[in-house]
Amino acid sequence: MKIKKNVAISDSGFIYNPDNGESFSANAFGIEVLSFLKEGIEYAEIKKAVLGKYQTDEDTFEKDYNDFLFSLKQYQILDNEG
């Protein structure tokens, strides 16, 4: 999964999609996941990194990750080709 190239993402987590004019803010988890996705890092590596950094379990990670991806899809942030 990849982030569209024209999407603007600030270091503070503000995300803007110029294609549709929508924007939203991400929390620390979201910022980290966005960073991984921009770098082309795959799910298994993202999961390993997050579980190693935060005190959370796999079920919570998977729910939060999937919820965040759903939001990215709603805001049309993800590149359907990637």
N, C-alpha and C positions, 0 to 999 in steps of 0.2 A: 504494500500500500504506500502510495506517495502523496505528498501535499502538492496541490497545483502550484506551478512556478510563479504565477502572478499574485498569489496570496501574500499579504504583508503580515508578518508576525513580529511583534516587538519583544524585547527581553523581559518586559513585565507581564507578558501574556495576552496583550491586546491583539486580536486577530481580525483582519479586514479582508473581505473578498471583493475586489473591484468589479467582478463580473455581475454581481447582483446588489452590491452596495451594502451588504449585511456585515455586521461586526459583532463580536462578543469577546469576553475575557475568559482566560483559562486560569485555573489555580496552579500550584506548584507541580502537582502530578501531571496536569495537562501540558504544561510548558515542557516538562521532561519528555513526555510521550511525543509531543510535536517535534522536539529536537531529534529524537531517535528516528521518527518517520522521515524527517527531512534528510537525514543521513542515509536513509535506505536500510536501516537496521530491521531485521525480521522479528516477528512476534516472540519467538523462543528466547532471543537475546534480550529483548525488552523486558520480558517477564523475569528472566534471571537477574537482570540489573536492578529492577524495581524491588523484587523480593529480597535481594541482598542489601538494599539501602534502607528500606522502610520496614517497620515492624507490622507486617500484615500477612495474612494467609493467602493461599492461592485462590480460594473462592472469592474473597473480597477483591483481590487484584483483577481477576477475570471479569467480575461484575463492573468494577470501575472502568476498566479498559474498554469493555464493550459499550458501556453507557457513553463514554467519551467519543468513541468512534461513531456511534449513532449521532451524536451532536455534530461531529465534523461532516457527516453525510448530509444531515439536515441543512447545514449552512453551505453545502456544496464546496467544501474545502479540499476534499480528496479528489485526486486525479483518477478517473475511471479507467484510464488506460494503464495505470501503474499498479 
